[in-house]
C-alpha cells in the first residue's frame, strides 16, 4: 500500500520553473512502480501529463508540455520528479502523481486507471 505525497507546487510568473516531487510517505520504494503525473485545472477534467516506466527508460508527455516538462526518478532518494520549465497560465492546475506496477517494466501508460494517487500539489502561473 502506497501513500503518495506530492510537493514543490507554488506560484510562479509566466516563463518560470518549478520542480514537483513525488514520494511515498510510508517509506515504500517507488522503484518498482510506473509513475504517472496528472493535473486538474479548475472546472476541468483531470488530464494526463506524463508517465515514467518502471525501468525509467521510457517517458511520454502531453503534447502541450513536450520540450518543457521532464519526468525522472531518483531511486536512491525514493523520489520521482516533474521538472517544469517555461510555465504558462494554461499549466495552472492541481498536479497529482500516481503509481502502479501492473504493467511491464517498459510500459508508460496514458490511462487514468492507476492504483495509487497522491493528494496533489497546486501550481499557479500568473503575472
N, C-alpha and C positions, 0 to 999 in steps of 0.2 A: 504494500500500500504506500503510494507516494503522497506527499503533501508539498505540492509545488508552490514556490514563493517567487514572485517577480519583484524586481527593484530597479531603480535607475530612471524611472519616469520623472517628468517635470515639465516646466515651461521654458520654451526657447523661442527666439525670434526666427523668422524665416531665414533659411540658409544655415541654421545652426545644426549641431550634432548632439546626439545622446547615445549612450550605450545601455541597453537593457540587459538585465541578468536574470537568470532562472536557476534555481537550485531546489533541493528537497530539504525542507526544514527538519525532517526526521533523520536526516543523515544517510538515507539510502543513496546508493550510487546511481547516477543517471547514465553511466557508461553503456549500459545495455538497453537503452531506450532511444527510439527515434524521438525527435523533438519537433514540435510544430509551433509556429508563432501565428497568432491571430490578432485581429483588432476589431473593435466595435465603436464606431462613431455615434454620437448622439442621434437618436432617431433612425438609425440604420441597422441593417442586419450585420451580424458578425462576419468578418471577412478573413479568409485565409491569406497569410502574408508570406510565410516562408516555411521551409522544412529542412531538417538535417537528418541524414540517415544514421543508423546505429554506428556504423563504422566510420562516420564522419567524412566519408569520401564523396557523398552525393548531397548537393544542396539544390534548392529551387526557390524561385521568388515570384511574387506577384509582378506582373509586367510593370506596374506603375512605380515599383520600388527597385527594379533591377538597376544595378550600377550605383545605387545609393545605400542599400542595406546589405549587410553581410552577417550571416549566421555562423557561429563557430562554437566549439566546445573546448573546455579545459578540464580534462578528466582528473588531473591532479588536484584541482580546486573544486571539483564536482560542480562546475558551473557551465551553463550554456549562455551565450551572449547573442544579442542582436544589436550590432553596431549600425547606427542610422546617421547618415550624412545628408546635407542639402535638404533639410526638412522644410516642408511647406504646410500651408494651412490644411490641405487635404489629408495630411498624416495625423491630424488631431484625432485622438481616439483613446479608448482604454485598450491596453495591449495585454494579451494573455499568452502564456506558454502552456503547452500540452505535451504529454508524453505517452508513449505506448510502445510495446515490443512484440506486437502480433505479427509484424511483417519481417521480411528478410533483411539482412544486415545492410543491404544497399538500397533499400526501399525508401522513398521520400514522398510520402503520400500527400495529396491535396485534400483528403477527406476531412470532414468536421467531426468524424466519429473517432475521437481519441478517448482513451480510458481515464486519464488523469488530467486535471486542469488546475491552473493557479487561479488566484483571486483577481489578478490584473493589476496593472500599474498605469496611471494616467499620463498621457503625453499631450501637451497643448503647444501648438505652434501659432504664435500671434505676434504681431508687431505692436 
